[in-house]
Amino acid sequence: MSLSSRIVMPGQIWSVAAQDPSGPLYVTSHGSSPLETVVTMVDVSGAVHWEKAYAGTGHPRSRLSADGTLWLAYPRDKGGRTLEGILPDGSMGRTILLPCDTGEEVAAFVVLNDGFCISWAGASRMLLEAGHQPSHPPRVARYTMEGHCVWSTPIGLGTVSHPGVVGMSAETDWEIQPVKPWAPRLVEAAYSEPLLVSGDRIAASFTDESSGIGRTFFLDLVSGTVVGATNPAPSGRKAISGPGEFLIGSQGYGQFTMSRFDRNGRETSQWASHGAMTVDSYGTIRGPELSNSLAFKLQFRQLAPANELLDGPPLAGYYTSHPALDCDGTSVFWRDGKLLAVDAEMTLHELFAMDDSRNIMGRTLLLDGGRVALSLDSEIVVFQTQLGALAGGPWPCGDANLLGNPVLS
């Protein structure tokens, strides 16, 4: 296996997407500062097709649609937010103005077949005018392609708690005890997979900014009605597991679980594992484990029926690019300075290694001819491998992998 190209971008990369396995890459990154967003189309050899700069939000949000339009959310000069469609040739397509409250911004969005679904939450503090605070509570809304609001549902996170969150004070005679339930001062969208849409269901995740304790709310895509919600828990990785079904992970404060929820928001399975999972077309769930605690010996795992775990190879390190899956059942991902592959028999293969400690990385993209592309901080690295073609499946392949738009129609 070989490293075929290294492509340096203007700043920290937030997302990389491709319309198809043979096409160029759409890259969204910071520019000279977090208040500038740069969108670039580049091919895997490093040739730049076009580049555009926009006002930034500190957390650039972009999604690629099936027709090659890259949708970008950014703030307007006189308030409000804008969704702009950038066409494959770099020209501006449709522009949609989104009215919103002062101190509110697009925290996450996805592109639907007929419009958009958006999670709204408190704006980045660097964007707030003097004297303004981020708005509360957050909400989830659906829009048409013309920008008309179909529905908007406020989200009440409520009080949160977790047995693993402990503290001490004069009230407890300075003994360490679990913290009593508290009302969050600021609620934000979850960091990992904050908004997923599968069939007629939405999974929107929000957390308490200070602790990372949060909940995922399941909404009906047609009406916006909340049909269920998880209990407060440390936020973790998430995935689409099938039509109307989701995997919701939780890790931190001693918790280390992945649970499956059905379209009615009911938990149907729970595994004593947490990680970046793929779900293939047969419903097989596999992936590398992730935990902040040294107490867990991390492995590549398969989440089997009846809440059982199948053990794969042990894994060193922590920071991991979300895997891609090929048609032979091999998962490929970057971890601990190495490009790793775990085949269908759960055998680990080290494809490439280099002395690299960067811990800001994106998804793994599997392209034509066995090429693997991923982002490391401000650089895209492309490898030539013998992997097969990209597999189909709910996550992260099919609708969600190349486009970076986590929607399963």
N, C-alpha and C positions, 0 to 999 in steps of 0.2 A: 504494500500500500504506500502511497506517496502523497505529499503535500503539494498540490498543484498551483495554488495561488494564495496570496495574502493581500487583502484590499483594505487600505486605511480610509476611514470615513471622517467627516468633519468633527464629530464629537461622540459622546457615549451613545451607543446604538440601543434603541428601544424596541424595534421590531424589524424583522426581515420576512418578506413574503414573495411568492412567485405565483403567477397565474397558472402555469403548467410546468411539468418537470423539465421541459426543454427551454423555457423562456428565461428572460433576465430577472433580476432580483429588484424588488422595491424595498428601499431601506429608509426608515424613519429614525432620526437621531437628533441630539442636541447640536446646536451650532457653536458659536463662540461663548455662549452662556446658556443657562437653563431657560432663559427667556426668549430663546430663538430655537425654532424647529426647522430642520433641514430634511427635505425629502429628495431622495436620489434614486434614479434607475441606473443600475450597473449590471454588466454581465459578469459571468464567473471568472473571466480573465482579468477583470479590473477596469475595462473600458466603460467610461461614464456616458450614458445616453443623454441624460438631462439632470438638472439639479434646481430645486426651488426652495426658497427660504420664507418662513412665516413667523409671525409672532408666536411665542411659545407659552406653554402653561406650566412648565416645570416637569410635567409628565406627559410627553407627546402621545396622543391617541390616534391610531390609524388602523383601517381595516381594508382589505382588498376584496372586491366583488368578483364574481365569476366572469364578468365581461371585461375585466382588466382595469376598472376604475378604482383608484385608491382614494378612499374617503378619509379626510383628516379633520379632526375637531380642534378648533383654536378660538381664542377670545377675540371679540370685535373691539375696535377702538372706543366706541361709545357705549360699551356695555353689551351684555348678551353673549351668545356663543354662535359660532358658525360651523356648519359641516360643508366642506368643499370637496367636490369630486375632481380628482386629477386624472385626466385621460391618459391612455398608454403612450401618446406622443408628447406628454408633458404639458399640454394645453389645459386650460381650466374648463371643466365641465359645469355641471349644475352646482349652484351655491344655495344653501338652505340656511336661513336665519332662524335661530332658536331663541325665543324669548325666555328669560329666566330671572330669578330673584337676585338681588345684590348679594354677593358672597357665595353664589352657587355656580358650579361648573360641571361639565361633562366628566364624570369620574370613569365611565366605561361605556362603550357602545358596540353594537354589532349590526351588520347589514343583513336585513331580511330580504325575501324575494320581492316584497312590495313596500319596503320602507326600512325603518330603523327601530331598534329598541335601545333605550338609553338609561343608564343609572346616573342620577344627579346626586351630588354630595357637596360638602363645603369646599370652597375654592382654596387653592394654594395660598398660603399667607402672603407670599411675595406679590400676589396679584391684587390683594385687597387694598382698598383706599384707607387712609388714616381714619381710625374710629370705627371701622366695620369689622364684624366678626363673621366667620363662616356660618352660612345659614343652617338651620336645623328644623325639622328632621330631613333625612334624605328621601328620595323618591325614585320610582321606576316609571318610565313613560314609553309609550309607543307612538310612532309618527309614520305618516305616509311618505312616499317619495317626494311629495311636494312640500313637506314640512308641516302638514296639519297634524295636530295632536289628537290621536284616537282616544287615549285615556292616560291618566296620570295618577299613580297610586302612592300615597305617602307611606313610608316605612318607619315603624316605631320599633327601635331595637329594644326598648325597655331597660330595666335594670339587668345587670350582668353579674356573674360570679363564677368561680371555679374553685374546687377544693385545693388546687395546687397554687393558687394565688394567696400568699401568706404575708403577714406583717406583724409588727409589734408596736405598742404604744402604752401610754400610762393607763389607758382603758383596759388593757389586757395584762397589767402588772409587768409589762415589758417581756411577756412571754410570746413566742412565735405562735400565731394562730391564723386559721383561714380568715381572709378579709371578708367582711359582711358584704352582701350584694350592694352594688353602687350604680348610680346613674351616670353614664358617660358624659364628659364635658363636650367631647367632639366625636362624632361618628363619621367614619370615612369608608370608602369602598375597600374591600379586601385586596391585599396586594396581589395574590395569586388567583388567576381565573375568576375575576369578580363578577362576570356576567356570561352565562351560558344559555343557549336556547336550543331545545330539542323537541321537535314535533310541536305540540301546542302548549308546551311548558317552558317557563323561564326559571333559572336558578340565579338569584341575585344575592351576593354576599356582602355584608357590611360588618365593620369591627369598631370597637372602642380604640381610639387612637393611642391611648396611654398604655394599654395592656395587651392588645392583640386578641382579646376575647371577642368573639363575634357570633353571628348567626347567618344562616343561609335561608332566604325566603323563596318559596316556590309559588309562582304566579301563573295564572291562566293567560296565555298569549292573546286570546280573543277579547276577553273582558277586563283583564288587569286585576282580577280578584286574587287575593292571597289564599292559596289552597292548603298551605302548610308551612312549617318552619322548623329548623333544627333548634335544639336547646343551646344555650350559650356554651361555647367551648373555644379553646385556642384555634385560631384560623390555620388552615393547611391547604394542601393541593386539592384540586378538583378535576373532574372530567365528565364528559358525556358518556354514559354506559349503554345507551339504547334509546329508542323513541320515547320521549317523556321521562327518561330515567337518568339519574346522575350519581356519580361517586363523589362523596364529600369527605375530605380528609381533615384530621385534627392532630396537631403535634405541638408539644410544649407543655410546661408545667406538669410533666409526668405523663401526659396523654400521648398516645401513639396508635391511631386507629384510622381505618378507611371504612366508610359505610355506604351502602347503596340505598337510594330512596326511589320509590315508584312515583307514578304520575299524580298520585294523591298526597304526596309529601310524607309517606309513611316509610320508616326504616325497615328494610326487608332483610338486610345482611350487615354484618360487621366483622371486620378482620383486625387482628392485632398487628397491624402494619400500616405504614404511611409512606407514600412516595409519588414519583412521577410515573403514572400508569398509562399504558396503551390498552385499547380495547379493539380487538380485531373483528372481522366480519362474522366470526363464530361465537363472539362474546367472551373470548379468553382475555383475562385481565392480567397483565404482567408489567413489571417495571422495577427500576432501582429505588431502594428505600432512601428516605431523607429524614434525619432527626438532628436536632440541636444538642441532644444529650449524648454524652459519652457512654451512658449506661446501656445503650442499644448497640449490638453488633450488627451492622448493616449488611444486607444481602440483596441480591436480585431476587425478587419474589413473584410467585404466581398466586393470585387470589382465587382459590378453588371453591366449588360449591360447598354448602354446609359450613361456611365460615372457616374453612381449613386453608392452611398455607402450604405451598410447595416451595421448598428451599432451592435456590439457585446458588451461584458462586458468591463468596464474600466480596465486599466492596470497600476500598479505602477512600478516604476523603469525604467531602460533603457536597460542594457546589456542583450542580449537574445540569446539563442542557436537557430539555424535555426530549425523550427519545422519538425517533421515527422507526417505523416497522416496515420491513420489506416483505415481498410476497412469499418468501420461504419461512417466515416466522422469526426472522432475526431482528432484534432490537439494536439500534446503534445510538450512541450518545457520548458526550464529552464529560469526563470526570477526572479530577485529580491530575490534570495535565496530560490526559491520555484519551485517545479516541477508542472506545470500547464497543464490542459487539457481543451480544449473548444470543446464541442460536436457539432453535426450537427445542433442542435437547437440554437447554440450560447450561451450555458450555461457554465459558468466557474466552474471548479472543481479543488480544491487544493489537489494534490495527496501526496505531501511531502513538508516539510519545515525544514530548518536548518539555523543556524546563520552563513552565509557565504557571504562575500562581494567580492569574487574574480570576476574579470570582463574580464578575458581572457578565452573564452569558444569556443567550436567547434559546429559542427552540432549535432542534436539529431538523434540517431540510434534506430529504433524500431526492435527488434529481436524476435525470436520465444518465445512463451509462455508469451507474454506481457512484456518481459524484455526491459527496456529502458536504453541505455548507452549514456553518453556524457562526454566530457572532460572539466575540470575546472583547468586551469593553468597547473600544473604538475601531475594531478590526473584524473583517469577515475572513474566515479561513475556509478554504475549499480543498477537500481531499478526493483523491481518485481511489476507489475501492472496487472489490468484486461483488458487492451487494447486488441483490436483485431489484426489481422495480418496486416502487412504493405500493404497499398493500392497501386494500380498502378496509374500512371500518369506521366506527363512530369517532374515536379519538386516539391519537391526534391526527389520524389519517383522514382520508375522505374529505368531507366538508371543512374540517378544522385544521389540517396540517399546513399545506402549502399556502393557502390564502390567509392564514392567521386570523380567520373569522370563525369563532367557535359556535357555529350554527349547524344543526343536523335537521334538514327539512323533512 
